Amino acid sequence: MPDQPTRFETAAIRTQAPRSAAREHAVPVFLTSSFVFDDAEQARALFAEEIPGAVYSRYSNPNTDEFVRKLCLLERGEDGLSTASGMAAVFAALAALVKSGDHIVASRSLFGSTHQILTRLLPRWGVSSTYVDASDDAGWESAIRPETRVLFVETPSNPGLDVLDLDRLGALAKARGIPLIVDNCFATPYLQRPLAHGASLVVHSATKWIDGQGRVLGGAIVGDAALIAEARFFARHTGPSLSPFNAWVLSKSLETLAVRMDRHCQNALALATHFEGHAALEQVRYPFLASHPQHALARRQMSQGGGIVVLVLSGGYQRCRRFIDALALCSHSPNLGDTRTIVTHPTSTTHSKLTESERQAVGIVPGLVRISVGLEHVDDVIADIEQALAASA
Ligand SMILES: *Cc1c(COP(=O)(O)O)cnc(C)c1O
């Protein structure tokens, strides 16, 4: 077998499941729940995990293997596993590493469901968490306790676009011997590789930019082989498995991630630049705008600014309602990372389960809308947002 390709685009396209007897060019979908054994000895060795190979699709399947192997190459991770959704990846990564009495330190700005896991589900099993504000660099050190087992961050964060210093956090994690888990959903491995900054694990919602076309749910955990073995044990026996079909879609999607992200980022920067200083807006947030509080850090740690732009409308929730209802081209949906531009109002939808003060603490004000900038012509997207802002006045 030739050496594994290392350049991003080539690895994303040329990493494939072994060809079958049919000599196919594109990899087929292996819609099979189990696999047959050549003989009794092979069955024993496969179950003992002494040799690689598929046994049962709850454990693995040629399609999920291909997706994971590719994502490991792109993130430069030793090993990985796929899951049915991003939340299954977040939960499996945490559940594999903590037990009753343990403690987690996490950045305050987190995806809504991750926040629910930390504040409402894990405490049922005796696992507590402390949040650190994005602006509080010194807070991490003082939040760590003897029983802290995980540092968990999301950067850039959803939806506030806080950017956290991965070199600093990675060094702290290494110094204290605590694994750092990074939710790399917003950046994707094309823009940012947390493992190179000292993270032990990366978790993904593959539903977003990795699929990129709003079709399937999926997730993955990639990184340190010993920690992945723990997560794999948890997932094998609890069953948050990715379906072969979804894995096939996601592996195909990775083939075009680089070209899609280039255009998403280019469109997002154009849109953010256009709307900065607009009379109807209190604020425009985008990591690669000079006005972003962590602009220099974002430029150091990410190759481009990502596909999400945040607008804060003057006029609060009522203005946002009128704005969203006036949009003619952009979709109003909770998803992100699609070819279609999507507008979301976190206060009334994705982050409505947080309390008012929890939202305030992470900057989710009632006038905030999240724009997932798509691949339409950016002038059409800008024109739609312009007309909806005018109509909502
Ligand atoms: C959407 C999202 C998740 C959850 O992923 P699902 O695939 O919807 O389960 C986790 N983290 C971030 C940052 C997300 O945007």
The ligand as a Tripos MOL2 file, in Angstrom:
@<TRIPOS>MOLECULE
LIG
   15    15     1     0     0
SMALL
NO_CHARGES

@<TRIPOS>ATOM
      1 C1        -24.6060   21.3010   16.7460 C.3       1 LIG1
      2 C2        -23.4720   21.2880   17.7040 C.ar      1 LIG1
      3 C3        -23.2950   20.2080   18.5660 C.ar      1 LIG1
      4 C4        -24.2560   19.0400   18.5990 C.3       1 LIG1
      5 O1        -24.2350   18.2880   17.4260 O.3       1 LIG1
      6 P1        -25.4760   17.3990   16.9160 P.3       1 LIG1
      7 O2        -24.8930   16.7340   15.7100 O.co2     1 LIG1
      8 O3        -26.6110   18.3210   16.6400 O.co2     1 LIG1
      9 O4        -25.7960   16.4520   18.0120 O.co2     1 LIG1
     10 C5        -22.2140   20.2420   19.4280 C.ar      1 LIG1
     11 N1        -21.3620   21.2910   19.4480 N.ar      1 LIG1
     12 C6        -21.5080   22.3470   18.6340 C.ar      1 LIG1
     13 C7        -20.5420   23.4810   18.7020 C.3       1 LIG1
     14 C8        -22.5700   22.3900   17.7310 C.ar      1 LIG1
     15 O5        -22.7300   23.4570   16.9400 O.3       1 LIG1
@<TRIPOS>BOND
     1     1     2 1
     2     2     3 ar
     3     2    14 ar
     4     3     4 1
     5     3    10 ar
     6     4     5 1
     7     5     6 1
     8     6     7 2
     9     6     8 1
    10     6     9 1
    11    10    11 ar
    12    11    12 ar
    13    12    13 1
    14    12    14 ar
    15    14    15 1
@<TRIPOS>SUBSTRUCTURE
     1 LIG1         1 GROUP 0 **** ****
